[in-house]
Structures are given as structure tokens and as C-alpha cells.
Amino acid sequence: MQTKYIIFDMDGLMIDSEKLSFNIIKSILREHGYDLSLDFYAKTIGVSRELSEQLFTRTFPGIDGRRDVYAVFFQRYFDALKAGQLEAKPGLYQLLNELDKRGIRRAVASSNDKSIVEASLKCIGVYNRMDALVYSELVERVKPFPDLFLQAAKMLGAKPEECLILEDSQAGVEAALSAHIPVILIPDMIPPTAEMLKACLRSYDSLYDVIDYIKANDFRTDATIF
């Protein structure tokens, strides 16, 4: 069946937020006398905030993940957005232009909270270019469970087999597989495992490559604009 809908992950896929988030949390932990490794940070990517909070609480003695890490993080993250420190990933605007031209509707499916999703998309100027937004408050479980992607398909009026997911994280790939929706991987900070690469339809360096894939496979709907 022809792909008619695209479902985007957000952090690390649409926006260059993973480096920003890593640096903010690293600075918070440094204030408490701890260092944040990239390997540990990778465990928090794409999963629920509650799980991330628990990881910090269990790993760093005297740290409360909710109070000492994420309460501070959100304030500093929103300050960074206001300061214009968030940028779109290379190729995002060009990809959205191509989807517009071909009549391909799209959704964002993020494990983040509504406030973060909306503020981030508005910051890079694409909030009004999405047909549906799915965030943690709308589902019972976030990635690596399939709920976010299935809800996105539902909100688009699509069957799962009509969709294609764009992801950068292991949790997102696992969620896509559970939803039985093909997924293209565009890795960000964390290199993919061999298992991730094998599970994905394709793996690319940037969203520019997704444009080439769409052209090569002639994605379009009956609503194509010429």
C-alpha cells in the first residue's frame, strides 16, 4: 500500500534538542558534584519523563530526579527557547516543502509533554505545518510502546500500513516495530546498534536523504498540489 502519511519523532529528529538537553542536564548535575556521561544520557532519550526521573534518582545519591533535575531542566530549557537557542535539524524545512507539494499529511509523535512539544515546534516555526500532534498526555504509554504512533495514525485518519515513521532513537524504533509501521532511522547523538539498523526500512544521515527516498518512491496522494 502506498505511503500517504509521515509520522515524525521530534527531539533529535526535527529539532537539534538532544545536544541542548544534554548540556543543560550535564550542568545541573555538575552543580551537585556529578558528571553526566553520554552512555547514561542515552538511556533517557525517547522514554517517559517518569522513567528518566527514576534513573537519575537511583543513579546519583542525594539527587531527586523530579525536583533536582527535571524541574530545573524545564525552566532552563524554556529559557533557551526564548533565547532562540533551538534550531531545526538540517533538511526539515525542505522535507516539509516536499510533503506539501505531494499532498502528504504528517504528524508529530513525541514522548515529551504538550508544553515542550508545542513550544519547541513554535520556536522553529513549524507548529502550524503539522496536521496532528501527539504527546505524552494523550496516551497511556510512551515509547518504546506503540501508543504514540498508533494515536498519530488515528488522528491522521490513517491505517498503520499507510504510514512511515521517521525516528532517531532506539526507543522510537522499538515503538514503530510494535505499531507495525515501517521506520526510517536518522541517528542523532547515539550511534545505532546493528539490531536497530536491521529493523529499519532505511538508515540515513539527514532528512535531506528522506527527500530523495520520497522522490524515488513517488510518494503522493490524490490531494497532490502541482
N, C-alpha and C positions, 0 to 999 in steps of 0.2 A: 504493500500500500504506500502511496506517495506521502512523503513528509509534508505536512501542511502547517505545523506549529513548532516553534522553538521554545524550550524552557531553559532559562538562564539561571545558573547559580549567580550569586552577587560578589561576595568577598573573594578577592584573588582572581576572579574571572572577569567581571565587569569593571571593578574598581581596584586600584592598587592600594588596598587597605591592609593586607596582611603585614607588609613591612611597617606601616604606620602603627598598627596594633601591637606588633612585636616590640617595637621600640618604646611605646608607651608603657606596656606591661613590664618590660625589662627595667625601665627607670623606676617604676613603682616598687618592684622587688629590691632593686639596689638600695632604695631608701630604707628598706627593712634589713639590709645586710646580706641579701641573697643575689645570686646570679641566675639568669634565665637562659637555658640552653635552647637551641633550635629544635633539638630532638624532643624536649619536653613540650615546647610550644606546639609542635606538630600534633600532639595528642588532643589539643583543644580546638583544632581547626575543623569547622563544619559540624561540630556536635552541639548539644544543648548547652546553654549557659549554666544550668544547674550542674551538669556533669563537669564542666570546666571549673566551676567554683569548688566542687568536691575534690578535684585533682590538686588544686592549689592548697586547700586546707590540709589534705593528707600528706602532701609532699614537703611543705615548708612549715616547720614547727613555729607556733605562735602566730601564724597567719590565718585569718578568716577570709576565705576566698570571696565571699559575697561582700563583706564590709571593707576589707583592706585592699582587695584587688579590683573587683568589678565596679563597685560604687565609685571608686576614684577613676577607674579607666573610662567609664562612660562620660564623666564630666570633662576629662581631658580630650576624649575623642570628639565630643561635640565642639569643644573649643578649637580643635584642629580643623573641623569642618568650617567653622565660622571664619577661620583664618585662611581658608582656601588651600589647605594642605593636601586635600584628597584629589587624585587625578584618575581619569578613566584609563583603562588598560588599552594599549595600542590596538587599533583596528575596530574598537567598539562602535564609534560613530559611523564608520564606513560600512560595517556589518548591518547596523540598523537601517542605513540608507538602502542597502541591497534588499533587505527584508521588506521595506516599504514598497520598493519597485516591483517586487514579486508578489505582493499581497499576502505575505507570511505573517500571521499574528504571533505574538510572543508574550511570555510571562516570566516573572522573576520568582524563584522559589528559594528562600533563604531560611536558615536555621536561626537567624537573628530576630530581634524584636521589631515590631512595627515601627517604632520611633527611629531606630537605627536604619532600617531599610528605606523608609521614606526620606529621611534627612540625607542619606548618602546619595540616593538617586537624584534628589533635587540639587545637591551640591555639584554634580557633574552634568546636570541639565538634561537628564533622560527620563525623569519621573513621568512626564506626560507622553512618553513614547512607548510605554508598556501597556498591554491590553489587560493584564491581571497581575496582582501582587499577592504572593503567599508568604506568610511569615509565621513565627512560632506560635502566636496566639490563635491561629486558625486551625491548628491540627493538634491531635493528641500526642504525637511523637514526631520528633525532628530526625534529621539524618543521623545515623545510617539507615533509618527506617524509611519506607517509601511514601509516607503520608503526604509530605510536602509536594512531591511530584504528581501524585495522583490527584491531589486537590487542585494543582495548577491545570492539569489536563481537564478536569471537571469544569473549572471556571472559564476555560477557553472554549468549552463545548466540544472537546476533542476526545477521541479514543486514544488510549496509550500508544497503540501502534502507529498513530498518525503523527506522533511527536518525536522530537530529537532533543536530547539534553546536552547542554554544554557545562562541563564541570572542571574543577581543578584539584579536588581533594579526594582522598580515599573514602571518607565517609559519604561523600556525594556519589561516587561511583558505585559504592555498595547500595545506596538508596535507589539509584537508577536501575541497577540489576534487579533489585527486589520489586520494583514497579514494572519490570519487563518493558522498559523503554530504552532504546539504543542511546549510547552516550559517547560523546567525543571529549577527550581529555586534553586540556590545555594547562599543563602544570604551572604552578607559581613558585613559591619558596621551597616546597618539599618535593624532591625528585620522586617520580612514580616507581612503584615496585614492578617486578616482572609480571606479577599476578594482575595488577591494575591494567597494565598495557595489554595483556592478553584478553581481558574482559571488555575492553573498549572497542568501539567501532573504528576509531582512529585516534591518534595522538598527534597534536600539532604544537608548534612553538608559540603561535599567537592567533588572535582572532582573524587576522588577515588570511590565514590559511583556511579558516572556516568559510570565508567568502569564496575562495577558489573551489572548495568542496561543493558548496551550494550551486555554483555556476556549472560545475562539471556534471552534477546530478540533476540540473534543471529543476530545482525546487520552484514551485509556483502553485497558486490556487486559481479558482475561477474568477477571483477578485483582482487579478493581476493588473497593475497600473502600467501603462505604456507611455 
